[in-house]
Amino acid sequence: MRSMTGYGYGVYRDDSYLLEVEIKSYNSRYLEIQHNISYMLSPFESYIDSEIRKVASRGHLDLSVRLKVLEAKIDVSVDSAVLAEYAKAFLKIKDMTGLDPSFSDYIGADGVLTLLHGEEAEEYKAGLDAALSDALSMLSIAKEREGKGTHDDLLRLGTEFKESLDYIASKSEEIGEYFKNLFTSRYNELLMDKEIDSDRLTQEVTLMMVKYSINEELKRLDVHMKEYFSLLESQGAVGKKLDFLCQEMNRETNTIASKSSMAEISSMTVRMKDSIENIREQVRNIE
């Protein structure tokens, strides 16, 4: 189990450049990557994202890749054709004004001098790989460490829910007796109605049994809890599955609460709903 929150940092440095990778991860329903990448490394954006997806399936990630060139590789190119055209123009200006062109006139003329940056993105690939690997390794360790704490909390909360569920199930005979008395009382009331027929009586009793029986809800919740504990021990991203499972558990618990007229059962369902709410809070933190 892995948390969605974490932090990772990696750095690479040699004589010519310094490259830093920083990743901050927060909770989010989907995987979102916010980029802040040096323009020289922009060709590697898709590659970086593919590496991130190996350690993160959900979450909002702020990615920063900073590059500082320590030894610039710059060449100056002179465009001789453009320079010749400027020389012709300057001669015409001299004929018209009598003024000689200066050296600054030539080097300031547009297009005469061109700065050629020798750096190519591929030159920084090795440094990017090293820094990115360190950052993702640190991020992964942080996510697993926080995920372990969340797993322990989810295990405890699930156990509390199961204890409440088992308590209700252990009271099944008592609940049955309670409903039996309720049905008997209603049956006797109906018998006093001279105009009611046997079909109507059967219908009334059947409706009461459907209304108050919680056996189906208990069975479904038992299945849900087996799935819950199984997911806690499984590998990979389980956050979405647990979130959906919590919805189903909450629905069944609410149904039991609405059917129960016994104070003990009502108290247990309140406790169960509280456990579910706490579980959902924790589930929002995991992948």
C-alpha positions as CSV (number, residue, x, y, z in Angstrom):
1,M,0.0,0.0,0.0
2,R,1.4,3.4,-1.0
3,S,0.5,6.9,0.0
4,M,-0.2,9.6,-2.5
5,T,1.9,12.1,-0.6
6,G,5.7,12.2,-0.7
7,Y,8.8,14.1,-1.6
8,G,11.8,13.3,-3.8
9,Y,15.0,15.1,-4.7
10,G,17.9,14.3,-6.9
11,V,21.0,16.2,-8.1
12,Y,23.7,15.6,-10.7
13,R,26.8,17.8,-11.2
14,D,29.9,17.7,-13.3
15,D,32.4,20.3,-14.6
16,S,30.0,21.6,-17.2
17,Y,26.5,21.7,-15.6
18,L,24.3,21.2,-12.5
19,L,21.0,19.5,-12.8
20,E,18.4,19.2,-10.0
21,V,15.1,17.2,-10.0
22,E,12.5,17.9,-7.3
23,I,9.1,16.2,-7.0
24,K,6.3,17.0,-4.5
25,S,3.3,14.7,-4.4
26,Y,-0.2,15.5,-3.0
27,N,-3.6,13.8,-2.9
28,S,-5.7,13.8,-6.0
29,R,-8.3,11.6,-7.5
30,Y,-6.3,11.1,-10.7
31,L,-2.6,11.4,-11.7
32,E,-1.8,15.0,-12.5
33,I,1.8,16.2,-13.3
34,Q,2.5,19.9,-13.1
35,H,5.8,20.6,-15.0
36,N,8.4,23.2,-14.4
37,I,11.2,22.1,-16.7
38,S,14.2,24.0,-18.0
39,Y,13.6,24.8,-21.7
40,M,16.8,22.9,-22.7
41,L,15.2,19.7,-21.3
42,S,11.7,20.1,-22.6
43,P,12.2,17.3,-25.2
44,F,12.4,14.9,-22.3
45,E,9.0,15.8,-20.8
46,S,7.2,12.7,-22.1
47,Y,10.1,10.5,-21.0
48,I,10.1,12.0,-17.5
49,D,6.3,11.4,-17.2
50,S,6.7,7.8,-18.2
51,E,9.3,7.3,-15.5
52,I,7.0,9.0,-12.9
53,R,4.1,6.7,-13.8
54,K,6.3,3.7,-12.7
55,V,6.1,4.9,-9.1
56,A,2.8,6.9,-9.0
57,S,-0.6,5.9,-10.3
58,R,-2.6,8.7,-8.6
59,G,-1.9,12.1,-7.1
60,H,-1.0,15.6,-8.0
61,L,2.8,16.0,-8.6
62,D,4.7,19.2,-8.8
63,L,7.8,18.5,-10.9
64,S,10.7,20.9,-11.1
65,V,13.8,20.2,-13.3
66,R,16.4,22.9,-13.0
67,L,19.5,23.2,-15.2
68,K,22.5,25.5,-14.6
69,V,25.2,25.5,-17.2
70,L,28.6,26.0,-15.6
71,E,30.7,26.0,-18.8
72,A,28.9,27.7,-21.7
73,K,29.5,26.4,-25.2
74,I,28.9,29.4,-27.5
75,D,30.3,30.1,-31.0
76,V,30.0,33.3,-32.9
77,S,29.2,33.1,-36.6
78,V,29.7,35.9,-39.1
79,D,27.3,36.0,-42.1
80,S,29.6,37.3,-44.8
81,A,26.8,37.8,-47.3
82,V,24.8,40.0,-44.9
83,L,28.1,41.8,-44.0
84,A,28.8,42.6,-47.7
85,E,25.3,44.1,-48.1
86,Y,25.8,46.3,-45.1
87,A,29.2,47.4,-46.5
88,K,27.5,48.6,-49.7
89,A,24.9,50.4,-47.7
90,F,27.5,52.1,-45.5
91,L,29.4,53.3,-48.6
92,K,26.3,54.9,-50.0
93,I,25.7,56.6,-46.6
94,K,29.4,57.8,-46.7
95,D,28.8,59.3,-50.2
96,M,25.7,61.1,-49.0
97,T,27.0,62.2,-45.6
98,G,30.8,62.1,-45.7
99,L,30.8,60.0,-42.5
100,D,32.9,56.8,-42.3
101,P,31.1,53.7,-40.7
102,S,32.6,52.5,-37.4
103,F,33.3,49.0,-36.3
104,S,30.3,49.2,-33.9
105,D,28.1,49.9,-36.9
106,Y,29.0,46.6,-38.3
107,I,28.7,44.4,-35.2
108,G,25.5,46.1,-34.2
109,A,23.9,45.5,-37.6
110,D,21.1,42.9,-37.5
111,G,22.1,39.5,-38.8
112,V,25.8,40.1,-39.1
113,L,26.7,38.2,-35.9
114,T,24.9,35.1,-34.7
115,L,25.4,33.3,-31.4
116,L,25.5,29.5,-31.7
117,H,24.8,27.6,-28.5
118,G,26.6,24.4,-28.7
119,E,24.5,22.6,-26.1
120,E,22.1,19.9,-27.2
121,A,19.5,18.3,-25.0
122,E,21.0,14.9,-25.4
123,E,24.2,16.1,-23.6
124,Y,22.2,16.3,-20.4
125,K,20.4,13.0,-20.7
126,A,22.9,11.1,-18.4
127,G,22.6,13.7,-15.7
128,L,18.8,13.8,-16.0
129,D,18.6,10.0,-15.6
130,A,20.8,10.1,-12.5
131,A,19.0,13.0,-10.8
132,L,15.5,11.7,-11.8
133,S,16.3,8.2,-10.6
134,D,17.4,9.5,-7.2
135,A,14.3,11.7,-6.9
136,L,11.9,8.9,-7.8
137,S,13.6,6.5,-5.4
138,M,13.3,9.0,-2.5
139,L,9.7,9.7,-3.5
140,S,8.9,5.9,-3.7
141,I,10.4,5.3,-0.2
142,A,8.4,8.2,1.3
143,K,5.1,6.9,-0.3
144,E,5.7,3.4,1.0
145,R,6.6,4.6,4.5
146,E,3.5,6.7,4.8
147,G,1.5,4.0,3.1
148,K,2.5,1.6,5.9
149,G,1.1,3.9,8.6
150,T,-2.1,4.3,6.6
151,H,-2.4,0.5,6.2
152,D,-2.1,0.0,9.9
153,D,-4.9,2.5,10.6
154,L,-7.1,0.9,7.9
155,L,-6.5,-2.5,9.5
156,R,-7.5,-1.2,12.9
157,L,-10.6,0.6,11.6
158,G,-11.7,-2.4,9.6
159,T,-11.3,-4.6,12.7
160,E,-13.5,-2.2,14.7
161,F,-16.1,-2.3,12.0
162,K,-16.0,-6.1,11.9
163,E,-16.4,-6.3,15.7
164,S,-19.5,-4.3,15.5
165,L,-20.8,-6.4,12.6
166,D,-20.1,-9.6,14.5
167,Y,-21.9,-8.3,17.5
168,I,-25.0,-7.6,15.5
169,A,-24.7,-11.1,13.9
170,S,-24.4,-12.7,17.4
171,K,-27.7,-11.1,18.3
172,S,-29.5,-12.7,15.4
173,E,-31.5,-15.0,17.6
174,E,-32.4,-12.2,19.9
175,I,-33.4,-10.1,16.9
176,G,-35.4,-12.9,15.5
177,E,-37.3,-13.3,18.8
178,Y,-37.9,-9.6,18.9
179,F,-39.4,-9.6,15.4
180,K,-41.3,-12.8,16.2
181,N,-43.0,-11.0,19.1
182,L,-43.6,-8.0,16.8
183,F,-45.2,-10.2,14.1
184,T,-47.3,-12.1,16.7
185,S,-48.6,-8.8,18.1
186,R,-49.5,-7.6,14.6
187,Y,-51.0,-10.9,13.7
188,N,-53.3,-10.8,16.7
189,E,-54.3,-7.3,15.9
190,L,-55.3,-8.4,12.4
191,L,-57.2,-11.4,13.7
192,M,-59.5,-9.0,15.6
193,D,-60.5,-7.4,12.3
194,K,-63.4,-9.7,11.3
195,E,-63.4,-8.4,7.7
196,I,-59.8,-9.2,6.9
197,D,-59.2,-12.3,4.8
198,S,-56.4,-14.9,5.0
199,D,-54.6,-13.6,1.9
200,R,-54.5,-10.1,3.4
201,L,-53.2,-11.5,6.6
202,T,-50.4,-13.4,4.9
203,Q,-49.5,-10.3,2.9
204,E,-49.3,-8.1,6.0
205,V,-47.0,-10.6,7.8
206,T,-44.8,-11.1,4.7
207,L,-44.3,-7.3,4.3
208,M,-43.3,-7.0,8.0
209,M,-40.8,-9.8,7.6
210,V,-39.2,-8.1,4.5
211,K,-39.2,-4.7,6.3
212,Y,-37.4,-5.8,9.4
213,S,-35.2,-8.7,8.3
214,I,-31.5,-7.7,8.2
215,N,-30.1,-11.2,7.2
216,E,-29.3,-10.2,3.6
217,E,-27.5,-7.0,4.7
218,L,-25.4,-9.0,7.2
219,K,-24.4,-11.5,4.6
220,R,-23.4,-8.8,2.1
221,L,-21.4,-6.9,4.7
222,D,-19.6,-10.1,5.6
223,V,-18.6,-10.5,2.0
224,H,-17.5,-6.8,1.8
225,M,-15.3,-7.2,4.8
226,K,-13.5,-10.2,3.4
227,E,-12.8,-8.2,0.3
228,Y,-11.7,-5.2,2.4
229,F,-9.1,-7.2,4.3
230,S,-8.0,-8.9,1.1
231,L,-7.4,-5.5,-0.6
232,L,-5.3,-4.2,2.4
233,E,-2.8,-7.0,1.8
234,S,-2.8,-6.9,-2.0
235,Q,-0.1,-5.2,-4.1
236,G,-0.7,-2.2,-6.3
237,A,-3.1,0.7,-6.3
238,V,-6.2,-0.2,-4.2
239,G,-7.5,3.3,-3.3
240,K,-10.3,3.5,-5.8
241,K,-11.5,-0.1,-5.0
242,L,-11.5,0.7,-1.3
243,D,-13.4,3.9,-1.8
244,F,-16.1,2.0,-3.8
245,L,-16.2,-0.7,-1.2
246,C,-16.8,1.9,1.5
247,Q,-19.8,3.2,-0.4
248,E,-21.3,-0.3,-0.4
249,M,-20.5,-0.9,3.3
250,N,-22.2,2.4,4.1
251,R,-25.3,1.6,2.1
252,E,-25.8,-1.8,3.9
253,T,-25.1,-0.2,7.3
254,N,-27.7,2.5,6.7
255,T,-30.2,-0.1,5.7
256,I,-29.6,-2.0,8.9
257,A,-30.0,1.2,10.9
258,S,-33.3,2.0,9.2
259,K,-34.7,-1.4,9.8
260,S,-33.6,-1.8,13.4
261,S,-35.8,-0.8,16.3
262,M,-33.5,-2.2,18.9
263,A,-31.3,0.3,20.8
264,E,-28.3,-2.0,20.9
265,I,-28.4,-2.5,17.1
266,S,-28.8,1.2,16.5
267,S,-25.8,2.0,18.7
268,M,-23.7,-0.5,16.8
269,T,-24.7,1.0,13.4
270,V,-23.7,4.4,14.6
271,R,-20.3,3.0,15.5
272,M,-20.0,1.2,12.2
273,K,-20.8,4.4,10.3
274,D,-18.2,6.3,12.2
275,S,-15.6,3.6,11.3
276,I,-16.6,3.9,7.7
277,E,-16.1,7.6,7.7
278,N,-12.7,7.3,9.2
279,I,-11.8,4.6,6.7
280,R,-12.8,6.9,3.8
281,E,-10.7,9.7,5.2
282,Q,-7.6,7.4,5.2
283,V,-8.5,5.9,1.8
284,R,-8.2,9.4,0.2
285,N,-4.5,9.3,1.1
286,I,-3.6,6.2,-0.8
287,E,-3.1,5.2,-4.4
